């Protein structure tokens, strides 16, 4: 979720950048700007920085595990190529 302090800061900046006549409406305009910002940012379906960092760590661990599995697979494949193939004995025909 978006930090409410950031939204307030943006709303304040928008309010301060408005022409003087509109700014004189005061808190009502700032509240309305804050509401519009909140609703629009909510629609963007953003994740928090904390959640992003957690998912980044999960991805790094997954990549490490994948690299280890690929290495093990390569080793197993090279062993199977090097080992002579053993054919099972055939039964005598009668």
Order of alpha helices (4+ residues) and beta strands (2+ residues): alpha-alpha-alpha-alpha
